[in-house]
Amino acid sequence: MKTNKINSIMGMAFFGPALVLLTLFLFLPMLLTVIFSFTDFFALNPDLTHFVGLKNYSDIFKDELFTTAFFNTVKFVLIIVPAQTLGALGLALLINKATVCKKYFKVAFFIPVVMSLAVVSNLWMQIYSPEGILNTMLAQIGIEAQPFIYSAEQALPSIAIMSVWQGVGYQMIIFLGGLQAINPALYEAAEMDHASAWQQFKDITLPELKPLCVFVFITVTIGAFRMIVQPMVMTGGGPSHSTYTLVYDIYETGTVNWEIGLASAMAVIFVIFVIILTIIQSVLTKDKEAKSNAKK
């Protein structure tokens, strides 16, 4: 009995500081954000704060800039999620089959992940510049210089390509771990049945990697919705707000315009939307998995 009590005290001694930090820097800010979203809290004049109910939420949906930011974010997600997921899976398959320099390729593709996004963004600004290496290479094959991040049509896809390059290595390592965990006997049995490479991939690799695919798909989606550093550094939200995103709008509203109440309402809407999207993704993938298991 005394030992159990000592263990409980020791457990709380280790868990207590973490709980205090989580409360101060996570739970309390979340609670304050919800509370402030129902007020007209203005950071430069907090004494005149009033309860406004759902006014902030109604004003947000009337704001054309918020609508633009929302659709820009959705476009970015639609580009980056399939590109980064499929790119990571493809790289993992290639590296898993490699017989030489496997460690080199792992490190080479993972290095951008550990680099600061601000550093990567500045690097790609030089690559995308009119006199940059990319336009120089295009000129060598007879293609005229492209504006890339200086064009309202090309800015968002250009940032998406850079983001895929920066983040694909992390998902690649996850898929690579999953591939190496697959029982080689499954492939040996498939080869004995004269199964083609595509059949082995479709019937063995994909089903075995399905839980990892769901995890990667959800994490990439959430990460894509949180995009702010790339447009902030590379384009400032332009040209013509073509790279202005939801998180960027929340940042500008809260820290530049000091409209904390309105920014809090935007943050609440953003979180609710991401939660709903994640639930939908989880339900859809579970339904597909259940159907595939039923066929087996």
Protein Blocks (a to p, Z undefined) as FASTA:
>chain_A
ZZmmmmmmmmmmmmmmmmmmmmmmmmmmmmmmmmmmmpccdfklmmlgccehjmmmmmmm
mpmklmmmmmmmmmmmmmmmmmmmmmmmmmmmmmmmpmghklmmmmmmmmmmmpcfklmm
mmmmmmmpmklmklmmmmmnopacdfklmpfklmmmmmmmmmmmmmmmmmmmmmmmmmmm
pcfklmmmmmmnopafklmmmmmmmmmmmmmmmmmmmmmmmmmmmgmklmmmmnnopahh
llccfklmmmmmmmmnopaklmmmmmmmmmmmmmmmmmmmmmmmmmmmmmmmmmZZ
